[in-house]
Amino acid sequence: MSNVLPFRPRPTVTRLARCEVVTVAGDLLALLDQLEDVSTRAAAMGRPALEVERTVQHLLDAVSAVERALDCIGEGEQSAPG
């Protein structure tokens, strides 16, 4: 005998989660644009070449990380709705 009921998410929770995904994706896209802009400006800095190279490389690594995060969110959209 069991009095445990299976958990079924309410539709409002699912809709809110989807809205949050869209919001996070939008924020990540905005961050991606900012990082690309900063990378371009950093490349034009009048600093020693090695410093500029390292700065730009770190920024490009950050761009790659944001792109991977966006890919993860995109993969989540392909999962079956709850």
C-alpha positions in Angstrom: 0.0 0.0 0.0 1.4 3.3 -1.0 0.1 6.8 -0.6 2.7 8.4 -2.8 1.4 10.3 -5.7 3.5 10.7 -8.9 4.8 14.3 -9.4 3.3 16.0 -12.4 4.6 19.5 -13.1 1.9 22.1 -13.5 1.6 23.8 -16.9 2.5 27.2 -15.4 5.8 25.8 -14.1 6.6 24.5 -17.5 5.7 27.8 -19.2 7.8 29.7 -16.6 10.7 27.4 -17.2 10.5 28.0 -20.9 10.4 31.8 -20.4 13.4 31.6 -18.2 15.3 29.6 -20.9 14.5 32.3 -23.4 15.6 35.0 -21.0 18.9 33.2 -20.2 19.5 32.6 -23.9 18.9 36.3 -24.6 21.3 37.3 -21.9 23.9 34.9 -23.2 23.5 36.3 -26.8 23.9 39.9 -25.4 27.0 38.7 -23.5 28.4 37.1 -26.6 28.1 40.4 -28.5 29.8 42.3 -25.7 32.7 39.8 -25.5 33.2 40.0 -29.3 33.2 43.8 -29.1 35.7 43.9 -26.2 37.9 41.4 -28.1 38.0 43.7 -31.1 38.8 46.7 -28.9 41.4 44.7 -26.9 43.2 43.7 -30.2 43.6 47.4 -31.0 45.1 48.4 -27.6 48.4 50.1 -27.6 49.9 47.6 -25.2 52.8 45.1 -25.6 52.0 42.5 -28.2 52.2 39.5 -25.8 49.8 41.2 -23.4 47.3 41.9 -26.2 47.6 38.4 -27.5 46.9 36.8 -24.1 44.1 39.2 -23.4 42.4 38.5 -26.7 42.9 34.8 -26.4 41.3 34.8 -22.9 38.4 36.8 -24.3 38.0 34.4 -27.3 38.0 31.5 -24.8 35.2 33.3 -23.0 33.3 33.6 -26.3 33.7 29.9 -26.8 32.4 29.1 -23.4 29.3 31.3 -23.9 28.7 29.6 -27.3 28.9 26.2 -25.6 26.4 27.4 -23.0 24.1 28.5 -25.8 24.5 25.1 -27.5 23.5 23.4 -24.2 20.3 25.5 -24.0 19.6 24.7 -27.6 19.9 21.0 -27.0 17.4 21.4 -24.1 14.8 22.7 -26.5 14.9 19.4 -28.3 13.9 17.4 -25.3 10.3 16.3 -24.9 8.1 18.8 -23.1 7.2 17.9 -19.5 
